[in-house]
């Protein structure tokens, strides 16, 4: 059975690549492409919508889909746990609608986050460095934020205290962002696509967990998996790991 799919943000870099991926999948049919300012209407009769836009638009788009009983796979950055929680009641009220919010669709990136979560309870120090192309509008990235949140929870469960840091003077923010107590640094550099490393340290050793996406096609297996699986997970799901069985 073929699943009908629409892509919102189809003219963007990720959206355009997602359209190509859907068109290349035998079990999926691309029925509509939408972009900024387009009337979403009935979403072209889609059963699943893929959203690659910006946060303000994404929130409206997701609610439009949910109201019409259409599943949504969200790749837009900026969806925090708080925003996902705000959406949960609306989605649950529709019954049977699934919304998958994925900070990153690259399988390797999802594994990197899970490995970092496991390792975090064994190390006193941890920092996250994310590196992206200079056209990226948000910092830190959704992946880095999600990674820091997972690390923070793992450390809390292990009874670890604050990450050691004697810095008292940092007027220019050289120590980076603070995400639930985890330092996160953002690099924007021409030639990069999407890269992240987690640095974990103890006395006398350091563990580095790194993932690199050199092309946006690296995200497409995860996007297609999300499209195929989102309907099996009613409600709001944050993280591709939940549909990968990790």
Residue pairs with C-beta under 8 A, 6 or more apart in sequence:
1 27
2 27
2 28
2 29
3 27
3 28
3 29
3 47
3 48
3 227
3 228
4 29
4 31
4 44
4 45
4 46
4 47
4 48
5 22
5 28
5 29
5 30
5 31
5 46
5 47
5 48
5 49
5 50
5 227
6 30
6 31
6 32
6 33
6 34
6 43
6 44
6 46
6 48
6 49
6 50
7 15
7 18
7 19
7 22
7 30
7 32
7 33
7 34
7 49
7 50
7 52
8 15
8 34
8 35
8 40
8 49
8 50
8 51
8 52
8 53
8 57
8 61
9 15
9 34
9 35
9 36
9 51
9 52
9 53
9 57
9 76
10 16
10 18
10 19
10 33
10 34
10 35
11 33
11 35
11 36
12 35
12 52
12 53
13 216
14 52
14 75
14 216
14 219
15 33
15 35
15 50
15 52
15 53
17 216
17 217
17 219
17 220
18 50
18 52
18 75
18 220
18 223
19 30
19 33
21 217
21 220
21 223
21 224
22 28
22 29
22 30
22 50
22 224
22 227
23 30
25 224
27 228
28 224
28 227
28 228
31 44
31 45
31 46
32 43
32 44
32 45
32 46
34 40
34 43
36 53
36 57
40 61
40 64
42 68
43 49
43 64
43 65
43 68
43 70
46 70
47 70
47 71
47 231
48 70
48 71
48 72
48 73
48 227
48 230
48 231
49 61
49 65
49 70
49 71
49 72
49 73
50 72
50 73
50 75
50 223
50 226
50 227
51 58
51 61
51 62
51 65
51 72
51 73
51 74
51 75
51 76
52 75
52 76
53 61
53 76
54 76
54 78
54 137
55 76
55 77
55 78
55 79
55 138
57 76
58 74
58 76
58 78
58 79
59 83
61 72
62 72
62 74
62 87
62 99
63 87
63 90
65 71
65 72
65 99
66 72
66 87
66 90
66 91
66 94
66 97
66 99
67 94
69 94
69 96
69 97
70 97
71 97
71 98
71 99
71 100
71 230
71 231
72 98
72 99
72 100
72 230
73 100
73 102
73 223
73 226
73 227
73 230
74 99
74 100
74 101
74 102
75 102
75 105
75 219
75 223
77 103
77 138
77 141
77 142
78 138
78 142
79 101
79 103
79 142
79 238
80 145
81 149
81 238
84 101
84 236
84 238
85 236
87 99
87 236
88 235
88 236
91 97
91 98
91 99
91 234
91 235
91 236
92 234
92 235
95 234
96 234
97 234
97 235
98 230
98 231
98 232
98 233
98 234
98 235
98 237
99 230
99 235
99 236
99 237
100 226
100 229
100 230
100 233
100 237
100 240
100 243
101 236
101 237
101 238
101 239
102 222
102 226
102 238
102 239
102 240
103 113
103 141
103 142
103 143
103 145
103 146
103 238
103 239
104 110
104 113
104 142
104 143
104 146
104 194
104 219
104 222
104 240
105 219
105 220
105 221
105 222
105 223
105 226
105 240
106 194
106 211
106 213
106 218
106 219
106 222
107 221
107 222
107 240
107 244
108 211
108 213
108 218
109 143
109 194
109 196
109 211
109 213
110 222
110 239
110 240
110 241
110 244
110 246
111 211
111 246
112 147
112 196
112 198
112 209
112 210
112 211
113 143
113 146
113 147
113 150
113 239
113 241
114 150
114 241
114 246
115 209
116 126
116 147
116 150
116 151
116 198
116 200
116 209
117 150
117 151
117 153
117 154
118 154
119 198
119 200
119 207
119 209
120 126
120 150
120 151
120 154
120 155
120 158
120 200
121 154
121 155
121 157
121 158
121 160
122 200
122 202
123 200
123 201
123 202
123 207
124 160
124 163
124 164
124 201
124 202
124 203
125 163
125 164
125 199
125 200
125 201
125 202
126 151
126 155
126 163
126 182
126 198
126 199
126 200
126 201
127 163
127 176
127 182
127 183
127 184
127 185
127 198
127 199
128 140
128 144
128 147
128 148
128 151
128 179
128 182
128 183
128 184
128 185
128 196
128 197
128 198
128 199
129 184
129 185
129 187
129 196
129 197
129 198
129 199
130 140
130 141
130 143
130 144
130 184
130 185
130 186
130 187
130 195
130 196
131 186
131 187
131 188
131 189
131 192
131 194
131 195
131 196
132 141
132 186
132 187
132 188
132 189
132 192
132 193
132 194
132 195
133 188
133 189
133 190
133 191
133 192
133 193
133 194
134 188
134 189
134 190
136 188
139 177
139 186
139 188
140 148
140 177
140 179
140 184
140 185
140 186
141 186
141 194
141 196
143 194
143 196
144 179
144 184
144 186
144 196
145 179
145 184
146 238
146 239
147 196
147 198
148 179
148 180
148 182
148 184
149 179
149 180
151 182
151 198
152 179
152 180
152 181
152 182
153 180
155 181
162 181
163 181
163 182
163 183
165 175
165 183
167 175
175 183
176 183
176 184
176 185
176 186
177 183
177 184
177 185
177 186
178 184
193 213
193 214
193 215
193 216
194 212
194 213
195 210
195 211
195 212
195 213
196 210
196 211
197 208
197 209
197 210
197 211
198 208
198 209
198 210
199 206
199 207
199 208
200 206
200 207
200 208
200 209
201 207
213 219
222 240
225 240
225 243
225 244
226 240
226 243
229 243
230 237
230 243
232 243
233 242
233 243
237 243
